[in-house]
Amino acid sequence: MDKYSEQILKELLPLEKEIPVKRVKSIVKEPAHLDHWSQPILLERAAYLRKLAKAGDGQASETLKEYPGHATML
């Protein structure tokens, strides 16, 4: 902070408050592994499942990915 900014802040702020210190944003770490399905791929899979549902008993599903405690499905 330059000299003039400090002087202005000292005049504007009450005496009991300190001059604000510029804070540095913390770095957010990305997950180690990330699965991503783009919109076109998901729409293609959904269209395929609609065809399967029409040909069968009216329902269809697909497991996209299995994980240790859960799964992602359409």
mmCIF file of the N, C-alpha and C atoms, coordinates in Angstrom:
data_MODEL
# 
_entry.id   MODEL 
# 
loop_
_atom_site.group_PDB 
_atom_site.id 
_atom_site.type_symbol 
_atom_site.label_atom_id 
_atom_site.label_alt_id 
_atom_site.label_comp_id 
_atom_site.label_asym_id 
_atom_site.label_entity_id 
_atom_site.label_seq_id 
_atom_site.pdbx_PDB_ins_code 
_atom_site.Cartn_x 
_atom_site.Cartn_y 
_atom_site.Cartn_z 
_atom_site.occupancy 
_atom_site.B_iso_or_equiv 
_atom_site.pdbx_formal_charge 
_atom_site.auth_seq_id 
_atom_site.auth_comp_id 
_atom_site.auth_asym_id 
_atom_site.auth_atom_id 
_atom_site.pdbx_PDB_model_num 
ATOM 1   N N  . MET A 1 1  ? 0.850   -1.156  0.000   1.00 0.00 ? 1  MET A N  1 
ATOM 2   C CA . MET A 1 1  ? 0.000   0.000   0.000   1.00 0.00 ? 1  MET A CA 1 
ATOM 3   C C  . MET A 1 1  ? 0.905   1.230   0.000   1.00 0.00 ? 1  MET A C  1 
ATOM 4   N N  . ASP A 1 2  ? 0.580   2.192   -0.844  1.00 0.00 ? 2  ASP A N  1 
ATOM 5   C CA . ASP A 1 2  ? 1.448   3.361   -0.924  1.00 0.00 ? 2  ASP A CA 1 
ATOM 6   C C  . ASP A 1 2  ? 1.163   4.344   0.214   1.00 0.00 ? 2  ASP A C  1 
ATOM 7   N N  . LYS A 1 3  ? 2.007   5.331   0.328   1.00 0.00 ? 3  LYS A N  1 
ATOM 8   C CA . LYS A 1 3  ? 1.972   6.297   1.426   1.00 0.00 ? 3  LYS A CA 1 
ATOM 9   C C  . LYS A 1 3  ? 0.652   7.075   1.459   1.00 0.00 ? 3  LYS A C  1 
ATOM 10  N N  . TYR A 1 4  ? 0.152   7.469   0.300   1.00 0.00 ? 4  TYR A N  1 
ATOM 11  C CA . TYR A 1 4  ? -1.070  8.267   0.237   1.00 0.00 ? 4  TYR A CA 1 
ATOM 12  C C  . TYR A 1 4  ? -2.304  7.439   0.607   1.00 0.00 ? 4  TYR A C  1 
ATOM 13  N N  . SER A 1 5  ? -2.339  6.200   0.190   1.00 0.00 ? 5  SER A N  1 
ATOM 14  C CA . SER A 1 5  ? -3.453  5.321   0.549   1.00 0.00 ? 5  SER A CA 1 
ATOM 15  C C  . SER A 1 5  ? -3.504  5.099   2.053   1.00 0.00 ? 5  SER A C  1 
ATOM 16  N N  . GLU A 1 6  ? -2.343  4.899   2.669   1.00 0.00 ? 6  GLU A N  1 
ATOM 17  C CA . GLU A 1 6  ? -2.291  4.720   4.117   1.00 0.00 ? 6  GLU A CA 1 
ATOM 18  C C  . GLU A 1 6  ? -2.813  5.960   4.837   1.00 0.00 ? 6  GLU A C  1 
ATOM 19  N N  . GLN A 1 7  ? -2.428  7.128   4.387   1.00 0.00 ? 7  GLN A N  1 
ATOM 20  C CA . GLN A 1 7  ? -2.860  8.373   5.012   1.00 0.00 ? 7  GLN A CA 1 
ATOM 21  C C  . GLN A 1 7  ? -4.375  8.542   4.887   1.00 0.00 ? 7  GLN A C  1 
ATOM 22  N N  . ILE A 1 8  ? -4.922  8.248   3.725   1.00 0.00 ? 8  ILE A N  1 
ATOM 23  C CA . ILE A 1 8  ? -6.373  8.366   3.515   1.00 0.00 ? 8  ILE A CA 1 
ATOM 24  C C  . ILE A 1 8  ? -7.113  7.403   4.424   1.00 0.00 ? 8  ILE A C  1 
ATOM 25  N N  . LEU A 1 9  ? -6.636  6.163   4.513   1.00 0.00 ? 9  LEU A N  1 
ATOM 26  C CA . LEU A 1 9  ? -7.286  5.172   5.369   1.00 0.00 ? 9  LEU A CA 1 
ATOM 27  C C  . LEU A 1 9  ? -7.215  5.574   6.841   1.00 0.00 ? 9  LEU A C  1 
ATOM 28  N N  . LYS A 1 10 ? -6.098  6.140   7.269   1.00 0.00 ? 10 LYS A N  1 
ATOM 29  C CA . LYS A 1 10 ? -5.975  6.574   8.664   1.00 0.00 ? 10 LYS A CA 1 
ATOM 30  C C  . LYS A 1 10 ? -6.992  7.663   8.984   1.00 0.00 ? 10 LYS A C  1 
ATOM 31  N N  . GLU A 1 11 ? -7.265  8.546   8.028   1.00 0.00 ? 11 GLU A N  1 
ATOM 32  C CA . GLU A 1 11 ? -8.223  9.623   8.258   1.00 0.00 ? 11 GLU A CA 1 
ATOM 33  C C  . GLU A 1 11 ? -9.666  9.110   8.203   1.00 0.00 ? 11 GLU A C  1 
ATOM 34  N N  . LEU A 1 12 ? -9.944  8.128   7.362   1.00 0.00 ? 12 LEU A N  1 
ATOM 35  C CA . LEU A 1 12 ? -11.307 7.643   7.194   1.00 0.00 ? 12 LEU A CA 1 
ATOM 36  C C  . LEU A 1 12 ? -11.727 6.636   8.256   1.00 0.00 ? 12 LEU A C  1 
ATOM 37  N N  . LEU A 1 13 ? -10.803 5.813   8.717   1.00 0.00 ? 13 LEU A N  1 
ATOM 38  C CA . LEU A 1 13 ? -11.125 4.767   9.675   1.00 0.00 ? 13 LEU A CA 1 
ATOM 39  C C  . LEU A 1 13 ? -11.043 5.296   11.099  1.00 0.00 ? 13 LEU A C  1 
ATOM 40  N N  . PRO A 1 14 ? -11.908 4.774   11.995  1.00 0.00 ? 14 PRO A N  1 
ATOM 41  C CA . PRO A 1 14 ? -11.795 5.159   13.412  1.00 0.00 ? 14 PRO A CA 1 
ATOM 42  C C  . PRO A 1 14 ? -10.420 4.781   13.957  1.00 0.00 ? 14 PRO A C  1 
ATOM 43  N N  . LEU A 1 15 ? -9.986  5.463   14.986  1.00 0.00 ? 15 LEU A N  1 
ATOM 44  C CA . LEU A 1 15 ? -8.648  5.255   15.536  1.00 0.00 ? 15 LEU A CA 1 
ATOM 45  C C  . LEU A 1 15 ? -8.433  3.866   16.110  1.00 0.00 ? 15 LEU A C  1 
ATOM 46  N N  . GLU A 1 16 ? -9.506  3.221   16.630  1.00 0.00 ? 16 GLU A N  1 
ATOM 47  C CA . GLU A 1 16 ? -9.322  1.920   17.245  1.00 0.00 ? 16 GLU A CA 1 
ATOM 48  C C  . GLU A 1 16 ? -9.135  0.792   16.240  1.00 0.00 ? 16 GLU A C  1 
ATOM 49  N N  . LYS A 1 17 ? -9.413  1.026   14.970  1.00 0.00 ? 17 LYS A N  1 
ATOM 50  C CA . LYS A 1 17 ? -9.265  -0.007  13.949  1.00 0.00 ? 17 LYS A CA 1 
ATOM 51  C C  . LYS A 1 17 ? -7.908  0.096   13.281  1.00 0.00 ? 17 LYS A C  1 
ATOM 52  N N  . GLU A 1 18 ? -7.380  -1.059  12.900  1.00 0.00 ? 18 GLU A N  1 
ATOM 53  C CA . GLU A 1 18 ? -6.122  -1.092  12.169  1.00 0.00 ? 18 GLU A CA 1 
ATOM 54  C C  . GLU A 1 18 ? -6.383  -0.964  10.683  1.00 0.00 ? 18 GLU A C  1 
ATOM 55  N N  . ILE A 1 19 ? -5.364  -0.615  9.954   1.00 0.00 ? 19 ILE A N  1 
ATOM 56  C CA . ILE A 1 19 ? -5.467  -0.546  8.500   1.00 0.00 ? 19 ILE A CA 1 
ATOM 57  C C  . ILE A 1 19 ? -5.593  -1.964  7.970   1.00 0.00 ? 19 ILE A C  1 
ATOM 58  N N  . PRO A 1 20 ? -6.599  -2.221  7.094   1.00 0.00 ? 20 PRO A N  1 
ATOM 59  C CA . PRO A 1 20 ? -6.782  -3.588  6.578   1.00 0.00 ? 20 PRO A CA 1 
ATOM 60  C C  . PRO A 1 20 ? -5.554  -4.076  5.818   1.00 0.00 ? 20 PRO A C  1 
ATOM 61  N N  . VAL A 1 21 ? -5.262  -5.324  5.998   1.00 0.00 ? 21 VAL A N  1 
ATOM 62  C CA . VAL A 1 21 ? -4.132  -5.951  5.319   1.00 0.00 ? 21 VAL A CA 1 
ATOM 63  C C  . VAL A 1 21 ? -4.673  -6.710  4.112   1.00 0.00 ? 21 VAL A C  1 
ATOM 64  N N  . LYS A 1 22 ? -3.993  -6.575  3.009   1.00 0.00 ? 22 LYS A N  1 
ATOM 65  C CA . LYS A 1 22 ? -4.407  -7.292  1.807   1.00 0.00 ? 22 LYS A CA 1 
ATOM 66  C C  . LYS A 1 22 ? -4.256  -8.787  2.060   1.00 0.00 ? 22 LYS A C  1 
ATOM 67  N N  . ARG A 1 23 ? -5.346  -9.538  1.835   1.00 0.00 ? 23 ARG A N  1 
ATOM 68  C CA . ARG A 1 23 ? -5.322  -10.977 2.093   1.00 0.00 ? 23 ARG A CA 1 
ATOM 69  C C  . ARG A 1 23 ? -5.010  -11.742 0.813   1.00 0.00 ? 23 ARG A C  1 
ATOM 70  N N  . VAL A 1 24 ? -4.315  -12.830 0.978   1.00 0.00 ? 24 VAL A N  1 
ATOM 71  C CA . VAL A 1 24 ? -3.966  -13.694 -0.147  1.00 0.00 ? 24 VAL A CA 1 
ATOM 72  C C  . VAL A 1 24 ? -4.946  -14.855 -0.162  1.00 0.00 ? 24 VAL A C  1 
ATOM 73  N N  . LYS A 1 25 ? -5.523  -15.116 -1.327  1.00 0.00 ? 25 LYS A N  1 
ATOM 74  C CA . LYS A 1 25 ? -6.467  -16.216 -1.450  1.00 0.00 ? 25 LYS A CA 1 
ATOM 75  C C  . LYS A 1 25 ? -5.732  -17.546 -1.282  1.00 0.00 ? 25 LYS A C  1 
ATOM 76  N N  . SER A 1 26 ? -6.396  -18.460 -0.581  1.00 0.00 ? 26 SER A N  1 
ATOM 77  C CA . SER A 1 26 ? -5.793  -19.787 -0.425  1.00 0.00 ? 26 SER A CA 1 
ATOM 78  C C  . SER A 1 26 ? -5.968  -20.580 -1.713  1.00 0.00 ? 26 SER A C  1 
ATOM 79  N N  . ILE A 1 27 ? -5.074  -21.475 -1.951  1.00 0.00 ? 27 ILE A N  1 
ATOM 80  C CA . ILE A 1 27 ? -5.113  -22.301 -3.158  1.00 0.00 ? 27 ILE A CA 1 
ATOM 81  C C  . ILE A 1 27 ? -5.954  -23.532 -2.869  1.00 0.00 ? 27 ILE A C  1 
ATOM 82  N N  . VAL A 1 28 ? -6.976  -23.741 -3.686  1.00 0.00 ? 28 VAL A N  1 
ATOM 83  C CA . VAL A 1 28 ? -7.836  -24.904 -3.533  1.00 0.00 ? 28 VAL A CA 1 
ATOM 84  C C  . VAL A 1 28 ? -7.264  -26.024 -4.386  1.00 0.00 ? 28 VAL A C  1 
ATOM 85  N N  . LYS A 1 29 ? -7.016  -27.161 -3.751  1.00 0.00 ? 29 LYS A N  1 
ATOM 86  C CA . LYS A 1 29 ? -6.442  -28.289 -4.477  1.00 0.00 ? 29 LYS A CA 1 
ATOM 87  C C  . LYS A 1 29 ? -7.536  -29.042 -5.207  1.00 0.00 ? 29 LYS A C  1 
ATOM 88  N N  . GLU A 1 30 ? -7.257  -29.442 -6.414  1.00 0.00 ? 30 GLU A N  1 
ATOM 89  C CA . GLU A 1 30 ? -8.169  -30.250 -7.215  1.00 0.00 ? 30 GLU A CA 1 
ATOM 90  C C  . GLU A 1 30 ? -8.182  -31.676 -6.688  1.00 0.00 ? 30 GLU A C  1 
ATOM 91  N N  . PRO A 1 31 ? -9.298  -32.373 -6.855  1.00 0.00 ? 31 PRO A N  1 
ATOM 92  C CA . PRO A 1 31 ? -9.294  -33.783 -6.456  1.00 0.00 ? 31 PRO A CA 1 
ATOM 93  C C  . PRO A 1 31 ? -8.260  -34.566 -7.261  1.00 0.00 ? 31 PRO A C  1 
ATOM 94  N N  . ALA A 1 32 ? -7.749  -35.627 -6.659  1.00 0.00 ? 32 ALA A N  1 
ATOM 95  C CA . ALA A 1 32 ? -6.705  -36.423 -7.314  1.00 0.00 ? 32 ALA A CA 1 
ATOM 96  C C  . ALA A 1 32 ? -7.215  -37.045 -8.610  1.00 0.00 ? 32 ALA A C  1 
ATOM 97  N N  . HIS A 1 33 ? -8.503  -37.405 -8.645  1.00 0.00 ? 33 HIS A N  1 
ATOM 98  C CA . HIS A 1 33 ? -9.055  -38.036 -9.827  1.00 0.00 ? 33 HIS A CA 1 
ATOM 99  C C  . HIS A 1 33 ? -10.452 -37.478 -10.067 1.00 0.00 ? 33 HIS A C  1 
ATOM 100 N N  . LEU A 1 34 ? -10.757 -37.196 -11.295 1.00 0.00 ? 34 LEU A N  1 
ATOM 101 C CA . LEU A 1 34 ? -12.046 -36.624 -11.635 1.00 0.00 ? 34 LEU A CA 1 
ATOM 102 C C  . LEU A 1 34 ? -12.574 -37.283 -12.889 1.00 0.00 ? 34 LEU A C  1 
ATOM 103 N N  . ASP A 1 35 ? -13.802 -37.777 -12.848 1.00 0.00 ? 35 ASP A N  1 
ATOM 104 C CA . ASP A 1 35 ? -14.447 -38.345 -14.031 1.00 0.00 ? 35 ASP A CA 1 
ATOM 105 C C  . ASP A 1 35 ? -15.363 -37.288 -14.628 1.00 0.00 ? 35 ASP A C  1 
ATOM 106 N N  . HIS A 1 36 ? -15.357 -37.179 -15.933 1.00 0.00 ? 36 HIS A N  1 
ATOM 107 C CA . HIS A 1 36 ? -16.183 -36.173 -16.602 1.00 0.00 ? 36 HIS A CA 1 
ATOM 108 C C  . HIS A 1 36 ? -16.808 -36.778 -17.849 1.00 0.00 ? 36 HIS A C  1 
ATOM 109 N N  . TRP A 1 37 ? -18.111 -36.613 -17.993 1.00 0.00 ? 37 TRP A N  1 
ATOM 110 C CA . TRP A 1 37 ? -18.816 -37.011 -19.203 1.00 0.00 ? 37 TRP A CA 1 
ATOM 111 C C  . TRP A 1 37 ? -19.394 -35.749 -19.809 1.00 0.00 ? 37 TRP A C  1 
ATOM 112 N N  . SER A 1 38 ? -19.068 -35.481 -21.055 1.00 0.00 ? 38 SER A N  1 
ATOM 113 C CA . SER A 1 38 ? -19.554 -34.272 -21.709 1.00 0.00 ? 38 SER A CA 1 
ATOM 114 C C  . SER A 1 38 ? -21.032 -34.415 -22.053 1.00 0.00 ? 38 SER A C  1 
ATOM 115 N N  . GLN A 1 39 ? -21.671 -33.293 -22.291 1.00 0.00 ? 39 GLN A N  1 
ATOM 116 C CA . GLN A 1 39 ? -23.097 -33.297 -22.603 1.00 0.00 ? 39 GLN A CA 1 
ATOM 117 C C  . GLN A 1 39 ? -23.418 -34.125 -23.849 1.00 0.00 ? 39 GLN A C  1 
ATOM 118 N N  . PRO A 1 40 ? -22.673 -34.013 -24.953 1.00 0.00 ? 40 PRO A N  1 
ATOM 119 C CA . PRO A 1 40 ? -22.992 -34.836 -26.127 1.00 0.00 ? 40 PRO A CA 1 
ATOM 120 C C  . PRO A 1 40 ? -22.936 -36.340 -25.854 1.00 0.00 ? 40 PRO A C  1 
ATOM 121 N N  . ILE A 1 41 ? -21.963 -36.767 -25.056 1.00 0.00 ? 41 ILE A N  1 
ATOM 122 C CA . ILE A 1 41 ? -21.853 -38.192 -24.743 1.00 0.00 ? 41 ILE A CA 1 
ATOM 123 C C  . ILE A 1 41 ? -23.045 -38.647 -23.912 1.00 0.00 ? 41 ILE A C  1 
ATOM 124 N N  . LEU A 1 42 ? -23.428 -37.848 -22.901 1.00 0.00 ? 42 LEU A N  1 
ATOM 125 C CA . LEU A 1 42 ? -24.569 -38.216 -22.072 1.00 0.00 ? 42 LEU A CA 1 
ATOM 126 C C  . LEU A 1 42 ? -25.872 -38.226 -22.878 1.00 0.00 ? 42 LEU A C  1 
ATOM 127 N N  . LEU A 1 43 ? -26.030 -37.279 -23.787 1.00 0.00 ? 43 LEU A N  1 
ATOM 128 C CA . LEU A 1 43 ? -27.227 -37.257 -24.629 1.00 0.00 ? 43 LEU A CA 1 
ATOM 129 C C  . LEU A 1 43 ? -27.272 -38.476 -25.554 1.00 0.00 ? 43 LEU A C  1 
ATOM 130 N N  . GLU A 1 44 ? -26.131 -38.868 -26.074 1.00 0.00 ? 44 GLU A N  1 
ATOM 131 C CA . GLU A 1 44 ? -26.061 -40.068 -26.924 1.00 0.00 ? 44 GLU A CA 1 
ATOM 132 C C  . GLU A 1 44 ? -26.446 -41.313 -26.121 1.00 0.00 ? 44 GLU A C  1 
ATOM 133 N N  . ARG A 1 45 ? -25.905 -41.428 -24.911 1.00 0.00 ? 45 ARG A N  1 
ATOM 134 C CA . ARG A 1 45 ? -26.235 -42.577 -24.053 1.00 0.00 ? 45 ARG A CA 1 
ATOM 135 C C  . ARG A 1 45 ? -27.716 -42.583 -23.689 1.00 0.00 ? 45 ARG A C  1 
ATOM 136 N N  . ALA A 1 46 ? -28.297 -41.400 -23.436 1.00 0.00 ? 46 ALA A N  1 
ATOM 137 C CA . ALA A 1 46 ? -29.718 -41.304 -23.099 1.00 0.00 ? 46 ALA A CA 1 
ATOM 138 C C  . ALA A 1 46 ? -30.590 -41.718 -24.279 1.00 0.00 ? 46 ALA A C  1 
ATOM 139 N N  . ALA A 1 47 ? -30.210 -41.317 -25.488 1.00 0.00 ? 47 ALA A N  1 
ATOM 140 C CA . ALA A 1 47 ? -30.964 -41.717 -26.676 1.00 0.00 ? 47 ALA A CA 1 
ATOM 141 C C  . ALA A 1 47 ? -30.919 -43.234 -26.859 1.00 0.00 ? 47 ALA A C  1 
ATOM 142 N N  . TYR A 1 48 ? -29.766 -43.821 -26.632 1.00 0.00 ? 48 TYR A N  1 
ATOM 143 C CA . TYR A 1 48 ? -29.619 -45.279 -26.722 1.00 0.00 ? 48 TYR A CA 1 
ATOM 144 C C  . TYR A 1 48 ? -30.508 -45.974 -25.691 1.00 0.00 ? 48 TYR A C  1 
ATOM 145 N N  . LEU A 1 49 ? -30.532 -45.449 -24.473 1.00 0.00 ? 49 LEU A N  1 
ATOM 146 C CA . LEU A 1 49 ? -31.367 -46.048 -23.428 1.00 0.00 ? 49 LEU A CA 1 
ATOM 147 C C  . LEU A 1 49 ? -32.861 -45.913 -23.741 1.00 0.00 ? 49 LEU A C  1 
ATOM 148 N N  . ARG A 1 50 ? -33.255 -44.801 -24.378 1.00 0.00 ? 50 ARG A N  1 
ATOM 149 C CA . ARG A 1 50 ? -34.663 -44.652 -24.793 1.00 0.00 ? 50 ARG A CA 1 
ATOM 150 C C  . ARG A 1 50 ? -35.049 -45.726 -25.795 1.00 0.00 ? 50 ARG A C  1 
ATOM 151 N N  . LYS A 1 51 ? -34.148 -46.004 -26.741 1.00 0.00 ? 51 LYS A N  1 
ATOM 152 C CA . LYS A 1 51 ? -34.421 -47.056 -27.728 1.00 0.00 ? 51 LYS A CA 1 
ATOM 153 C C  . LYS A 1 51 ? -34.531 -48.415 -27.056 1.00 0.00 ? 51 LYS A C  1 
ATOM 154 N N  . LEU A 1 52 ? -33.635 -48.693 -26.111 1.00 0.00 ? 52 LEU A N  1 
ATOM 155 C CA . LEU A 1 52 ? -33.705 -49.954 -25.380 1.00 0.00 ? 52 LEU A CA 1 
ATOM 156 C C  . LEU A 1 52 ? -35.010 -50.064 -24.587 1.00 0.00 ? 52 LEU A C  1 
ATOM 157 N N  . ALA A 1 53 ? -35.438 -48.970 -23.990 1.00 0.00 ? 53 ALA A N  1 
ATOM 158 C CA . ALA A 1 53 ? -36.666 -48.985 -23.200 1.00 0.00 ? 53 ALA A CA 1 
ATOM 159 C C  . ALA A 1 53 ? -37.886 -49.244 -24.079 1.00 0.00 ? 53 ALA A C  1 
ATOM 160 N N  . LYS A 1 54 ? -37.910 -48.638 -25.268 1.00 0.00 ? 54 LYS A N  1 
ATOM 161 C CA . LYS A 1 54 ? -39.036 -48.845 -26.190 1.00 0.00 ? 54 LYS A CA 1 
ATOM 162 C C  . LYS A 1 54 ? -39.084 -50.289 -26.681 1.00 0.00 ? 54 LYS A C  1 
ATOM 163 N N  . ALA A 1 55 ? -37.927 -50.869 -26.907 1.00 0.00 ? 55 ALA A N  1 
ATOM 164 C CA . ALA A 1 55 ? -37.869 -52.247 -27.403 1.00 0.00 ? 55 ALA A CA 1 
ATOM 165 C C  . ALA A 1 55 ? -38.154 -53.265 -26.305 1.00 0.00 ? 55 ALA A C  1 
ATOM 166 N N  . GLY A 1 56 ? -37.949 -52.877 -25.061 1.00 0.00 ? 56 GLY A N  1 
ATOM 167 C CA . GLY A 1 56 ? -38.130 -53.812 -23.950 1.00 0.00 ? 56 GLY A CA 1 
ATOM 168 C C  . GLY A 1 56 ? -39.409 -53.532 -23.174 1.00 0.00 ? 56 GLY A C  1 
ATOM 169 N N  . ASP A 1 57 ? -39.281 -53.559 -21.870 1.00 0.00 ? 57 ASP A N  1 
ATOM 170 C CA . ASP A 1 57 ? -40.435 -53.390 -20.989 1.00 0.00 ? 57 ASP A CA 1 
ATOM 171 C C  . ASP A 1 57 ? -40.689 -51.944 -20.560 1.00 0.00 ? 57 ASP A C  1 
ATOM 172 N N  . GLY A 1 58 ? -40.051 -50.975 -21.203 1.00 0.00 ? 58 GLY A N  1 
ATOM 173 C CA . GLY A 1 58 ? -40.288 -49.567 -20.908 1.00 0.00 ? 58 GLY A CA 1 
ATOM 174 C C  . GLY A 1 58 ? -39.261 -48.927 -19.999 1.00 0.00 ? 58 GLY A C  1 
ATOM 175 N N  . GLN A 1 59 ? -38.281 -49.702 -19.588 1.00 0.00 ? 59 GLN A N  1 
ATOM 176 C CA . GLN A 1 59 ? -37.234 -49.125 -18.755 1.00 0.00 ? 59 GLN A CA 1 
ATOM 177 C C  . GLN A 1 59 ? -35.863 -49.636 -19.185 1.00 0.00 ? 59 GLN A C  1 
ATOM 178 N N  . ALA A 1 60 ? -34.848 -48.810 -18.949 1.00 0.00 ? 60 ALA A N  1 
ATOM 179 C CA . ALA A 1 60 ? -33.472 -49.183 -19.277 1.00 0.00 ? 60 ALA A CA 1 
ATOM 180 C C  . ALA A 1 60 ? -32.532 -48.367 -18.407 1.00 0.00 ? 60 ALA A C  1 
ATOM 181 N N  . SER A 1 61 ? -31.378 -48.919 -18.100 1.00 0.00 ? 61 SER A N  1 
ATOM 182 C CA . SER A 1 61 ? -30.369 -48.194 -17.320 1.00 0.00 ? 61 SER A CA 1 
ATOM 183 C C  . SER A 1 61 ? -28.992 -48.646 -17.750 1.00 0.00 ? 61 SER A C  1 
ATOM 184 N N  . GLU A 1 62 ? -28.013 -47.836 -17.382 1.00 0.00 ? 62 GLU A N  1 
ATOM 185 C CA . GLU A 1 62 ? -26.626 -48.135 -17.723 1.00 0.00 ? 62 GLU A CA 1 
ATOM 186 C C  . GLU A 1 62 ? -25.731 -47.630 -16.600 1.00 0.00 ? 62 GLU A C  1 
ATOM 187 N N  . THR A 1 63 ? -24.777 -48.434 -16.194 1.00 0.00 ? 63 THR A N  1 
ATOM 188 C CA . THR A 1 63 ? -23.797 -48.017 -15.202 1.00 0.00 ? 63 THR A CA 1 
ATOM 189 C C  . THR A 1 63 ? -22.640 -47.350 -15.937 1.00 0.00 ? 63 THR A C  1 
ATOM 190 N N  . LEU A 1 64 ? -22.420 -46.067 -15.644 1.00 0.00 ? 64 LEU A N  1 
ATOM 191 C CA . LEU A 1 64 ? -21.332 -45.341 -16.288 1.00 0.00 ? 64 LEU A CA 1 
ATOM 192 C C  . LEU A 1 64 ? -19.988 -45.666 -15.637 1.00 0.00 ? 64 LEU A C  1 
ATOM 193 N N  . LYS A 1 65 ? -19.981 -45.709 -14.295 1.00 0.00 ? 65 LYS A N  1 
ATOM 194 C CA . LYS A 1 65 ? -18.723 -45.954 -13.584 1.00 0.00 ? 65 LYS A CA 1 
ATOM 195 C C  . LYS A 1 65 ? -19.035 -46.497 -12.199 1.00 0.00 ? 65 LYS A C  1 
ATOM 196 N N  . GLU A 1 66 ? -18.281 -47.502 -11.780 1.00 0.00 ? 66 GLU A N  1 
ATOM 197 C CA . GLU A 1 66 ? -18.424 -48.046 -10.428 1.00 0.00 ? 66 GLU A CA 1 
ATOM 198 C C  . GLU A 1 66 ? -17.264 -47.561 -9.573  1.00 0.00 ? 66 GLU A C  1 
ATOM 199 N N  . TYR A 1 67 ? -17.579 -47.183 -8.335  1.00 0.00 ? 67 TYR A N  1 
ATOM 200 C CA . TYR A 1 67 ? -16.608 -46.684 -7.378  1.00 0.00 ? 67 TYR A CA 1 
ATOM 201 C C  . TYR A 1 67 ? -16.639 -47.578 -6.144  1.00 0.00 ? 67 TYR A C  1 
ATOM 202 N N  . PRO A 1 68 ? -15.714 -47.401 -5.215  1.00 0.00 ? 68 PRO A N  1 
ATOM 203 C CA . PRO A 1 68 ? -15.683 -48.268 -4.023  1.00 0.00 ? 68 PRO A CA 1 
ATOM 204 C C  . PRO A 1 68 ? -16.964 -48.239 -3.178  1.00 0.00 ? 68 PRO A C  1 
ATOM 205 N N  . GLY A 1 69 ? -17.715 -47.170 -3.141  1.00 0.00 ? 69 GLY A N  1 
ATOM 206 C CA . GLY A 1 69 ? -18.892 -47.115 -2.303  1.00 0.00 ? 69 GLY A CA 1 
ATOM 207 C C  . GLY A 1 69 ? -20.177 -46.787 -3.030  1.00 0.00 ? 69 GLY A C  1 
ATOM 208 N N  . HIS A 1 70 ? -20.110 -46.549 -4.318  1.00 0.00 ? 70 HIS A N  1 
ATOM 209 C CA . HIS A 1 70 ? -21.281 -46.148 -5.075  1.00 0.00 ? 70 HIS A CA 1 
ATOM 210 C C  . HIS A 1 70 ? -21.022 -46.313 -6.583  1.00 0.00 ? 70 HIS A C  1 
ATOM 211 N N  . ALA A 1 71 ? -22.024 -45.955 -7.374  1.00 0.00 ? 71 ALA A N  1 
ATOM 212 C CA . ALA A 1 71 ? -21.884 -46.037 -8.833  1.00 0.00 ? 71 ALA A CA 1 
ATOM 213 C C  . ALA A 1 71 ? -22.611 -44.863 -9.463  1.00 0.00 ? 71 ALA A C  1 
ATOM 214 N N  . THR A 1 72 ? -22.205 -44.484 -10.663 1.00 0.00 ? 72 THR A N  1 
ATOM 215 C CA . THR A 1 72 ? -22.879 -43.459 -11.430 1.00 0.00 ? 72 THR A CA 1 
ATOM 216 C C  . THR A 1 72 ? -23.649 -44.150 -12.533 1.00 0.00 ? 72 THR A C  1 
ATOM 217 N N  . MET A 1 73 ? -24.950 -43.868 -12.585 1.00 0.00 ? 73 MET A N  1 
ATOM 218 C CA . MET A 1 73 ? -25.819 -44.575 -13.540 1.00 0.00 ? 73 MET A CA 1 
ATOM 219 C C  . MET A 1 73 ? -26.721 -43.601 -14.278 1.00 0.00 ? 73 MET A C  1 
ATOM 220 N N  . LEU A 1 74 ? -27.141 -44.042 -15.465 1.00 0.00 ? 74 LEU A N  1 
ATOM 221 C CA . LEU A 1 74 ? -28.189 -43.372 -16.225 1.00 0.00 ? 74 LEU A CA 1 
ATOM 222 C C  . LEU A 1 74 ? -29.384 -44.295 -16.250 1.00 0.00 ? 74 LEU A C  1 
# 
